[in-house]
């Protein structure tokens, strides 16, 4: 990697994300247990949960997550343990929308 390589530099730059998590009807507890488990996998990929917020009805969560590098985020997405946890939930898996964000 060279310092002037914009693609490599983007891969090595920190990544900030907001995850909007919604649990299917009747699956709040299963979804929350899944999130509890999968969020513990972040550090193995250079990630950390900066904030975790839940709505009063318990049906939705908002996570502010930061990865040291894009490569770490991409590795988290394909982590076999994460995939296995999600597959185990089947139709009760949370619906998640992820937005890449930056300070303004």
C-alpha positions in Angstrom: 0.0 0.0 0.0 1.2 3.5 -0.8 0.1 6.6 0.9 -1.1 8.1 -2.4 -3.3 5.0 -3.1 -6.9 6.3 -2.6 -8.5 2.9 -2.6 -6.0 1.4 -0.1 -6.4 4.6 2.0 -10.1 4.2 2.0 -9.8 0.6 3.1 -7.6 1.6 6.0 -9.7 4.5 7.1 -12.1 4.2 10.1 -15.8 3.5 9.3 -18.7 4.8 11.3 -22.1 3.2 10.9 -25.6 3.6 12.2 -27.6 0.4 12.3 -31.4 0.7 12.4 -32.6 -2.7 13.8 -36.3 -3.7 13.8 -37.6 -7.0 15.3 -40.3 -8.9 13.5 -43.6 -9.1 15.4 -43.4 -11.3 18.4 -39.6 -11.7 18.1 -38.4 -8.9 20.3 -36.7 -11.2 22.9 -35.0 -13.5 20.3 -33.9 -10.4 18.3 -32.4 -8.8 21.4 -30.6 -12.0 22.3 -29.2 -12.1 18.8 -28.0 -8.5 19.0 -26.5 -9.2 22.4 -24.5 -12.1 20.9 -23.5 -10.6 17.6 -22.3 -7.3 19.1 -19.7 -9.2 21.1 -18.1 -10.1 17.8 -17.2 -6.5 16.9 -13.8 -6.3 18.7 -12.4 -9.3 16.8 -12.7 -7.2 13.7 -11.6 -3.9 15.1 -15.1 -2.7 15.8 -16.8 -1.2 18.8 -20.3 -0.4 19.8 -20.4 3.3 20.7 -24.1 3.6 21.5 -27.0 1.2 21.7 -30.5 2.7 22.0 -33.8 0.9 22.2 -37.3 2.3 21.6 -39.7 2.3 24.6 -41.8 -0.5 23.0 -38.7 -2.7 22.6 -39.4 -3.3 18.9 -36.4 -1.3 17.5 -32.8 -0.5 18.3 -30.3 2.0 17.0 -26.6 1.2 17.1 -23.7 3.5 16.5 -20.8 1.4 15.5 -17.2 2.2 14.6 -14.6 0.0 12.8 -10.9 0.9 12.7 -10.9 0.0 9.0 -13.3 -0.9 6.2 -11.6 -4.3 5.9 -12.6 -4.9 9.6 -16.2 -4.1 8.8 -16.2 -6.3 5.7 -14.7 -9.1 7.8 -17.4 -8.7 10.4 -20.1 -9.0 7.7 -18.7 -12.5 6.7 -17.8 -13.7 10.2 -18.9 -17.4 10.2 -20.2 -17.1 13.8 -22.3 -14.0 12.9 -23.7 -15.8 9.9 -24.5 -18.9 11.9 -26.3 -16.8 14.6 -28.4 -15.1 12.0 -29.3 -18.3 10.1 -30.4 -19.9 13.4 -33.1 -17.2 13.8 -34.6 -17.8 10.4 -37.7 -15.7 9.9 -37.4 -14.2 13.4 -34.0 -12.5 12.5 -34.0 -8.7 12.9 -34.4 -6.5 9.8 -31.4 -4.2 9.8 -30.7 -1.1 7.7 -27.1 0.1 7.9 -26.0 3.7 7.1 -22.4 4.8 6.8 -22.1 8.2 8.5 -19.6 10.9 9.3 -19.3 13.9 11.7 -20.7 17.2 10.4 
